[in-house]
Amino acid sequence: MNNLKQCSDQLLFVCYYPGAGGENLSVEISKFDTCEPLQCYFTEQSRTVITNDLFGKNFLIPVGPFDHLLQRVKEIAIDLPVLERTHVVPSHWDVKYLEPEFPNSKFIRILSPGDIKILQTNTNKKVMQGHCRTLLELKGYCLMYVDMLIFQDLFKKQKIKLSMTIGEIHNVLRPFIDTETFEHRFCGGGVDLYTNEIQKQNVISIPYQGFEQCKDQIKNFLYTKHDLVH
């Protein structure tokens, strides 16, 4: 399968701003009988970390042009079998970026709470105090903020180590981060993007930490057939 549009009708993207619990929500949604179950582990800080994301969690990496992300995803898609069940994919890229490439997919957006400090606190507690378990996770985290050459140089000089907390790693990366560009690209425009609902048949928005109250709505959304784009 080398065409993303061919598999898009079996994809459900969970779009969210960091700290809004997108991986946890994705795992809960994947427990519905129409979905492929997501596997995960939980850190000491109660963060949910998915381990079998269909696209290797590439949609959680916001650095770089979107077409670069698409190229990586297309290379992964070449080796995908025909998808028989719905695959839930967490994403820091929102609908306006994803839908043109995945016209037959469904999208669930987590609306940001009124107080952005809640998400900042969650990120600090669940992410910054944690550790990467493998070199692959360490590399993936760093590439969210800097390009490959910077990461390789810092790692070679042992300024970044697997034993460091993510917060310590982030402090090393901070001088190399283009803050303005990063905030623009992160989530395709920043937290304000997740304060308004999008009115489309293939998109629903749910409140922050709203899985239980929206469980029936999500289930009905999964079972609803939408007109496909050919």
Residue frames as qw, qx, qy, qz and C-alpha x, y, z in Angstrom:
[[0.000, 0.890, 0.456, 0.000, 0.00, 0.00, 0.00],
 [0.499, -0.025, 0.030, 0.866, 1.80, 3.15, -1.16],
 [0.085, -0.503, -0.282, -0.813, -1.06, 5.63, -1.18],
 [0.000, -0.040, -0.643, 0.765, -2.11, 7.24, 2.09],
 [0.525, 0.028, -0.043, -0.850, -5.58, 7.94, 0.73],
 [0.628, 0.001, -0.730, -0.270, -6.10, 4.19, 0.32],
 [0.478, -0.211, -0.771, 0.363, -5.87, 3.61, 4.06],
 [0.048, -0.226, 0.231, -0.945, -7.36, 6.89, 5.27],
 [0.632, -0.349, -0.282, -0.632, -10.86, 5.45, 5.78],
 [0.829, -0.304, -0.457, 0.109, -9.43, 3.19, 8.50],
 [0.445, 0.112, -0.379, 0.804, -7.68, 5.97, 10.42],
 [0.330, -0.867, -0.346, -0.139, -8.98, 7.96, 13.36],
 [0.430, 0.369, -0.301, 0.767, -6.74, 10.85, 14.37],
 [0.454, -0.776, -0.384, 0.209, -6.82, 12.21, 17.91],
 [0.386, 0.575, -0.034, 0.721, -5.62, 15.81, 17.59],
 [0.544, -0.790, -0.268, 0.091, -4.53, 17.68, 20.71],
 [0.116, 0.851, -0.351, 0.374, -2.17, 20.16, 22.32],
 [0.539, 0.188, -0.720, 0.395, 0.64, 18.70, 24.48],
 [0.040, -0.090, 0.652, -0.752, -0.51, 17.94, 28.01],
 [0.606, -0.020, -0.015, -0.795, -4.12, 17.35, 27.02],
 [0.598, -0.126, 0.749, -0.256, -3.88, 13.57, 27.40],
 [0.639, 0.458, -0.317, -0.531, -4.04, 12.56, 23.76],
 [0.335, 0.293, -0.894, -0.046, -2.18, 9.27, 24.10],
 [0.216, 0.068, 0.837, -0.499, -4.37, 8.21, 27.01],
 [0.603, 0.397, 0.201, -0.662, -7.53, 9.08, 25.08],
 [0.522, 0.446, -0.611, -0.395, -6.22, 7.23, 22.02],
 [0.107, 0.148, -0.970, 0.159, -5.69, 4.07, 24.08],
 [0.383, 0.241, 0.659, -0.600, -9.20, 4.29, 25.56],
 [0.615, 0.470, -0.106, -0.624, -10.78, 4.76, 22.11],
 [0.388, 0.404, -0.792, -0.244, -8.80, 1.82, 20.72],
 [0.225, -0.038, 0.911, -0.345, -10.61, -0.47, 23.18],
 [0.678, 0.340, 0.158, -0.632, -13.81, -0.22, 21.12],
 [0.770, 0.026, 0.634, 0.066, -14.42, -3.42, 19.17],
 [0.663, 0.731, 0.154, 0.046, -14.04, -1.76, 15.76],
 [0.094, 0.921, -0.375, 0.052, -10.50, -0.58, 16.56],
 [0.786, 0.238, -0.458, 0.341, -7.05, -2.11, 16.58],
 [0.629, -0.752, -0.151, 0.129, -5.98, -2.07, 20.26],
 [0.282, 0.794, -0.369, 0.393, -3.12, 0.23, 21.16],
 [0.816, -0.279, -0.360, 0.356, -0.45, -1.06, 23.50],
 [0.023, 0.840, -0.181, 0.511, 1.16, 1.25, 26.03],
 [0.616, -0.225, -0.559, 0.507, 3.01, 1.57, 29.28],
 [0.263, -0.921, -0.186, -0.219, 2.66, 4.08, 32.09],
 [0.419, 0.469, -0.434, 0.645, 5.53, 6.12, 33.49],
 [0.377, -0.288, -0.651, 0.593, 6.06, 6.82, 37.18],
 [0.083, 0.184, 0.134, -0.970, 4.42, 10.18, 36.51],
 [0.471, 0.452, 0.685, -0.324, 1.27, 8.42, 35.18],
 [0.329, 0.568, -0.341, -0.673, 1.97, 9.43, 31.61],
 [0.854, 0.271, 0.433, -0.096, 0.58, 7.10, 28.94],
 [0.013, 0.617, -0.611, -0.496, 3.16, 6.13, 26.29],
 [0.885, 0.350, 0.131, -0.278, 1.93, 4.24, 23.23],
 [0.438, -0.483, 0.692, 0.311, 4.30, 1.62, 21.85],
 [0.456, 0.182, 0.800, 0.346, 2.58, 0.37, 18.67],
 [0.309, 0.701, 0.088, -0.637, 1.47, 3.54, 16.89],
 [0.798, 0.474, 0.365, 0.077, 0.80, 2.68, 13.24],
 [0.505, 0.800, -0.047, 0.320, 3.08, 5.48, 12.00],
 [0.704, 0.020, -0.327, 0.631, 5.75, 5.30, 14.69],
 [0.284, -0.782, -0.347, 0.433, 4.36, 8.40, 16.46],
 [0.418, 0.161, 0.274, 0.851, 5.58, 10.60, 13.64],
 [0.097, -0.725, -0.417, -0.539, 2.45, 12.74, 13.97],
 [0.540, -0.792, -0.214, 0.188, 3.64, 13.76, 17.44],
 [0.568, -0.239, 0.157, 0.772, 6.76, 15.38, 15.94],
 [0.245, 0.893, 0.343, -0.160, 5.86, 18.97, 15.00],
 [0.223, -0.718, 0.336, 0.567, 9.30, 20.23, 13.93],
 [0.256, -0.132, 0.730, 0.619, 9.92, 20.71, 10.24],
 [0.431, 0.157, -0.295, -0.838, 7.63, 21.33, 7.28],
 [0.768, 0.071, 0.437, -0.462, 4.52, 19.19, 7.08],
 [0.798, 0.486, -0.275, -0.226, 5.60, 17.78, 3.71],
 [0.200, 0.512, -0.810, 0.204, 8.68, 16.29, 5.40],
 [0.505, -0.101, 0.707, -0.484, 6.40, 14.49, 7.83],
 [0.821, 0.358, 0.096, -0.434, 4.29, 13.22, 4.95],
 [0.549, 0.563, -0.612, -0.080, 7.35, 11.81, 3.23],
 [0.080, -0.330, 0.879, -0.336, 8.27, 9.82, 6.33],
 [0.633, 0.121, 0.545, -0.537, 4.70, 8.57, 6.71],
 [0.762, 0.482, -0.202, -0.382, 4.46, 7.58, 3.04],
 [0.336, 0.484, -0.806, 0.056, 7.59, 5.47, 3.43],
 [0.312, -0.104, 0.829, -0.451, 5.96, 3.68, 6.36],
 [0.699, 0.308, 0.248, -0.596, 2.68, 3.25, 4.47],
 [0.506, 0.469, -0.640, -0.336, 4.42, 1.35, 1.66],
 [0.252, 0.177, -0.940, 0.147, 4.85, -1.65, 3.98],
 [0.462, 0.000, 0.532, -0.709, 1.41, -1.52, 5.59],
 [0.100, 0.235, 0.947, 0.197, -1.00, -4.37, 4.93],
 [0.288, -0.485, -0.462, -0.684, -4.63, -3.67, 4.07],
 [0.104, -0.126, 0.600, -0.783, -6.13, -2.22, 7.25],
 [0.324, -0.366, -0.836, -0.250, -9.13, -4.24, 8.39],
 [0.381, -0.708, -0.542, 0.245, -9.88, -2.27, 11.56],
 [0.027, 0.955, 0.030, 0.294, -9.78, 1.36, 12.64],
 [0.694, -0.028, -0.289, 0.659, -6.35, 2.50, 13.76],
 [0.243, -0.951, -0.187, 0.042, -6.25, 5.34, 16.29],
 [0.654, 0.282, -0.065, 0.699, -3.39, 7.77, 15.69],
 [0.310, -0.822, -0.229, 0.420, -2.48, 10.53, 18.19],
 [0.524, 0.489, 0.223, 0.661, -1.37, 13.76, 16.52],
 [0.251, -0.596, -0.189, 0.739, -0.05, 17.20, 17.40],
 [0.001, 0.032, -0.470, -0.882, -1.00, 18.29, 13.88],
 [0.417, 0.345, 0.507, -0.670, -4.59, 19.43, 13.59],
 [0.622, 0.483, 0.611, -0.082, -7.35, 18.71, 11.08],
 [0.380, 0.871, -0.044, -0.308, -6.52, 21.52, 8.67],
 [0.003, 0.643, -0.726, -0.246, -3.17, 19.86, 7.95],
 [0.380, -0.115, 0.918, -0.018, -4.28, 16.24, 8.05],
 [0.623, 0.457, 0.506, -0.383, -7.58, 16.21, 6.19],
 [0.503, 0.695, -0.301, -0.416, -6.25, 17.06, 2.69],
 [0.208, 0.458, -0.860, -0.089, -3.97, 14.02, 2.85],
 [0.000, 0.122, 0.973, -0.196, -6.43, 11.80, 4.71],
 [0.350, -0.114, -0.203, -0.907, -9.80, 12.85, 3.26],
 [0.703, -0.254, -0.544, -0.381, -11.66, 9.74, 4.42],
 [0.416, -0.020, -0.727, 0.546, -10.31, 9.70, 7.96],
 [0.418, -0.799, -0.383, -0.202, -12.13, 10.70, 11.12],
 [0.323, 0.392, -0.378, 0.774, -10.83, 13.23, 13.61],
 [0.531, -0.735, -0.419, 0.049, -11.41, 13.71, 17.33],
 [0.274, 0.578, -0.237, 0.731, -10.09, 16.98, 18.73],
 [0.509, -0.514, -0.543, 0.426, -9.45, 17.57, 22.43],
 [0.012, 0.878, 0.121, 0.464, -10.48, 21.12, 23.27],
 [0.421, 0.209, -0.500, 0.728, -8.00, 22.89, 25.52],
 [0.339, -0.671, -0.588, 0.299, -9.21, 23.89, 28.99],
 [0.042, 0.964, 0.159, 0.209, -9.79, 27.57, 29.70],
 [0.384, -0.853, 0.346, 0.074, -6.69, 27.70, 31.88],
 [0.728, 0.556, -0.396, 0.067, -3.66, 26.84, 29.79],
 [0.143, -0.637, 0.675, -0.343, -1.64, 26.44, 33.01],
 [0.872, -0.116, 0.379, -0.286, -3.38, 23.09, 33.48],
 [0.899, 0.427, -0.060, 0.080, -1.73, 21.73, 30.34],
 [0.288, 0.746, -0.487, 0.350, 1.61, 23.29, 31.24],
 [0.515, -0.503, 0.582, -0.379, 1.43, 21.65, 34.67],
 [0.955, 0.094, 0.237, -0.151, 0.54, 18.29, 33.12],
 [0.722, 0.613, -0.258, 0.189, 3.45, 18.54, 30.69],
 [0.007, 0.711, -0.578, 0.400, 5.88, 19.42, 33.48],
 [0.670, -0.349, 0.541, -0.371, 4.63, 16.66, 35.78],
 [0.925, 0.155, 0.323, -0.129, 4.16, 13.84, 33.29],
 [0.773, 0.593, -0.065, 0.218, 6.88, 14.60, 30.76],
 [0.195, 0.827, -0.391, 0.353, 9.67, 16.74, 32.17],
 [0.502, -0.583, 0.569, -0.291, 10.18, 14.62, 35.28],
 [0.964, 0.083, 0.233, -0.102, 10.22, 11.37, 33.32],
 [0.319, -0.521, 0.680, 0.406, 12.94, 9.49, 31.46],
 [0.695, 0.432, -0.408, -0.405, 13.29, 8.07, 27.98],
 [0.887, -0.242, 0.382, -0.096, 13.50, 4.28, 28.21],
 [0.826, 0.160, 0.377, 0.386, 15.45, 3.69, 25.01],
 [0.308, -0.307, 0.313, 0.844, 17.80, 5.56, 22.69],
 [0.093, 0.418, 0.687, 0.587, 15.02, 5.58, 20.09],
 [0.213, -0.835, -0.507, 0.038, 12.71, 7.42, 22.49],
 [0.400, -0.625, 0.014, 0.671, 15.52, 9.83, 23.39],
 [0.259, -0.010, 0.525, 0.811, 16.14, 10.57, 19.72],
 [0.021, -0.614, -0.692, -0.379, 12.42, 10.98, 19.05],
 [0.276, -0.832, -0.364, 0.315, 12.01, 13.48, 21.88],
 [0.361, -0.490, 0.197, 0.769, 15.00, 15.56, 20.78],
 [0.209, 0.158, 0.629, 0.732, 13.85, 15.68, 17.15],
 [0.027, -0.800, -0.599, 0.009, 10.64, 17.36, 18.30],
 [0.213, -0.914, -0.081, 0.335, 12.77, 20.43, 18.99],
 [0.097, -0.742, 0.492, 0.445, 16.02, 20.34, 16.98],
 [0.774, 0.487, -0.309, -0.261, 17.26, 18.84, 13.74],
 [0.988, -0.038, -0.102, 0.106, 19.25, 15.64, 13.43],
 [0.593, 0.489, -0.316, 0.556, 22.70, 17.23, 13.17],
 [0.228, -0.644, 0.345, -0.644, 22.27, 19.15, 16.44],
 [0.888, -0.347, 0.110, -0.280, 21.02, 16.04, 18.22],
 [0.935, 0.174, -0.181, 0.252, 23.91, 13.92, 16.94],
 [0.344, 0.592, -0.365, 0.631, 26.47, 16.54, 18.00],
 [0.456, -0.583, 0.319, -0.592, 25.03, 16.89, 21.51],
 [0.968, -0.189, 0.041, -0.159, 24.75, 13.13, 21.94],
 [0.807, 0.360, -0.280, 0.377, 28.31, 12.54, 20.70],
 [0.161, 0.556, -0.412, 0.704, 29.62, 15.11, 23.20],
 [0.439, -0.317, -0.798, 0.266, 27.53, 13.38, 25.92],
 [0.125, -0.093, 0.220, -0.963, 25.71, 16.58, 26.70],
 [0.755, -0.077, -0.046, -0.649, 22.57, 14.52, 26.26],
 [0.083, 0.224, -0.964, 0.120, 22.38, 11.12, 27.98],
 [0.534, -0.308, -0.702, -0.357, 19.74, 8.47, 28.43],
 [0.442, -0.313, -0.687, 0.484, 20.12, 8.76, 32.21],
 [0.001, -0.013, -0.147, 0.989, 18.95, 12.40, 32.21],
 [0.289, 0.568, 0.661, -0.396, 15.37, 13.43, 32.90],
 [0.384, 0.627, 0.512, 0.444, 13.49, 14.88, 29.96],
 [0.137, -0.978, -0.142, 0.072, 13.50, 18.22, 31.78],
 [0.500, -0.620, 0.371, 0.478, 17.30, 18.15, 31.93],
 [0.532, 0.200, 0.614, 0.547, 17.47, 17.21, 28.25],
 [0.190, 0.860, 0.430, 0.200, 15.08, 20.04, 27.37],
 [0.280, -0.911, 0.069, 0.294, 17.34, 22.55, 29.17],
 [0.524, -0.302, 0.540, 0.585, 20.27, 21.41, 27.01],
 [0.390, 0.449, 0.655, 0.466, 18.18, 21.75, 23.84],
 [0.019, 0.860, 0.402, -0.314, 16.68, 25.13, 24.76],
 [0.140, -0.677, 0.252, 0.677, 19.44, 27.34, 23.23],
 [0.169, -0.113, 0.777, 0.596, 19.03, 25.55, 19.90],
 [0.215, 0.569, 0.794, -0.022, 15.24, 25.85, 19.64],
 [0.011, -0.191, -0.285, -0.939, 13.77, 28.42, 17.27],
 [0.131, 0.311, 0.727, -0.599, 10.97, 29.36, 19.68],
 [0.421, 0.413, 0.008, -0.808, 8.89, 31.38, 17.23],
 [0.481, 0.254, -0.696, -0.469, 9.03, 28.74, 14.50],
 [0.153, -0.029, -0.968, 0.199, 8.47, 25.94, 16.99],
 [0.260, 0.331, 0.600, -0.681, 5.33, 27.48, 18.51],
 [0.504, 0.386, -0.227, -0.738, 3.92, 28.13, 15.04],
 [0.495, 0.218, -0.785, -0.302, 4.47, 24.55, 13.95],
 [0.004, 0.023, 0.919, -0.394, 3.60, 22.85, 17.22],
 [0.287, 0.492, 0.754, -0.327, 0.05, 21.67, 16.76],
 [0.295, 0.486, 0.571, 0.592, -0.12, 23.64, 13.54],
 [0.020, -0.676, -0.193, -0.711, -0.55, 26.99, 15.24],
 [0.038, 0.264, -0.567, 0.779, -0.50, 26.71, 19.02],
 [0.016, 0.259, 0.871, -0.418, -2.94, 26.14, 21.83],
 [0.349, 0.340, 0.146, -0.861, -5.45, 28.72, 20.57],
 [0.378, 0.141, -0.722, -0.562, -6.21, 26.33, 17.72],
 [0.343, -0.198, -0.917, 0.036, -7.88, 23.97, 20.19],
 [0.109, 0.230, 0.519, -0.816, -10.35, 26.43, 21.70],
 [0.547, 0.315, -0.048, -0.774, -12.88, 26.34, 18.86],
 [0.692, 0.146, 0.703, -0.072, -14.89, 23.49, 17.39],
 [0.093, 0.272, -0.650, -0.704, -14.76, 22.51, 13.72],
 [0.680, 0.291, 0.394, -0.546, -18.14, 21.82, 12.15],
 [0.428, 0.383, -0.698, -0.428, -17.64, 18.86, 9.81],
 [0.909, -0.115, -0.119, -0.382, -19.25, 15.44, 9.59],
 [0.877, 0.129, -0.393, 0.245, -15.93, 13.66, 10.04],
 [0.292, 0.335, -0.473, 0.761, -14.79, 15.78, 13.02],
 [0.537, -0.742, -0.367, -0.164, -15.95, 15.93, 16.62],
 [0.179, 0.535, -0.465, 0.682, -14.50, 17.94, 19.49],
 [0.692, -0.529, -0.490, 0.016, -14.60, 16.80, 23.09],
 [0.263, -0.908, 0.193, -0.263, -13.65, 18.67, 26.27],
 [0.240, 0.540, -0.729, 0.345, -10.37, 18.12, 28.06],
 [0.083, -0.100, 0.912, -0.388, -10.60, 14.92, 30.17],
 [0.596, 0.141, 0.120, -0.781, -14.00, 14.33, 28.63],
 [0.259, 0.149, -0.908, -0.294, -13.79, 10.68, 27.58],
 [0.046, 0.249, 0.915, -0.314, -16.26, 9.29, 30.10],
 [0.319, 0.539, 0.378, -0.682, -18.90, 11.94, 29.47],
 [0.469, 0.570, -0.315, -0.596, -18.44, 11.66, 25.68],
 [0.350, -0.210, 0.906, 0.113, -18.01, 7.88, 25.49],
 [0.549, 0.486, 0.668, -0.126, -21.35, 7.26, 23.76],
 [0.365, 0.862, -0.054, -0.347, -20.75, 10.15, 21.37],
 [0.044, -0.621, 0.727, 0.290, -17.35, 8.74, 20.43],
 [0.454, 0.043, 0.889, 0.027, -18.77, 5.25, 19.98],
 [0.536, 0.682, 0.447, -0.219, -21.55, 6.51, 17.69],
 [0.204, 0.849, -0.329, -0.359, -18.99, 8.55, 15.75],
 [0.246, -0.402, 0.852, 0.229, -16.87, 5.44, 15.20],
 [0.452, 0.268, 0.851, -0.005, -19.85, 3.44, 13.92],
 [0.423, 0.766, 0.219, -0.432, -21.19, 6.19, 11.65],
 [0.644, 0.193, 0.501, 0.545, -20.40, 5.81, 7.96],
 [0.079, 0.758, -0.026, -0.647, -19.46, 8.99, 6.13],
 [0.720, 0.689, 0.063, -0.050, -19.35, 9.69, 2.42],
 [0.729, -0.307, 0.330, 0.516, -15.94, 8.68, 1.11],
 [0.248, 0.839, -0.257, -0.410, -13.77, 10.76, -1.18],
 [0.898, 0.151, 0.361, 0.202, -12.56, 8.78, -4.20]]
